[in-house]
């Protein structure tokens, strides 16, 4: 069985994950907190992903690696 993972944000609101550009409209407070991680590299918020024809912050980044392995190293 194949899985894709995404870390649950500490300030998760609602029942589903949303890309940053959508979060801006539905949960402005969560958006304001999330964009802080782009301080000093705000240009990334306007970078496009050519293959997907969308912006960097229109996309949810997922991994096939279990979160335990990302955080603690290989089991």
Residue pairs with C-beta under 8 A, 6 or more apart in sequence:
2 64
3 64
3 66
4 62
4 63
4 64
5 62
5 63
5 64
5 65
5 66
5 67
6 17
6 60
6 61
6 62
6 63
7 67
9 30
9 34
11 30
11 33
13 27
13 29
13 30
14 26
14 27
17 60
18 26
18 27
18 60
19 57
19 58
19 59
19 60
20 31
20 34
20 35
20 45
20 57
20 58
21 55
21 57
21 58
22 58
23 30
23 31
23 34
24 31
35 45
38 44
38 45
44 56
44 57
45 55
45 56
45 57
46 55
46 56
47 55
47 56
48 54
48 55
48 56
49 55
49 56
49 59
52 59
63 70
68 75
69 75
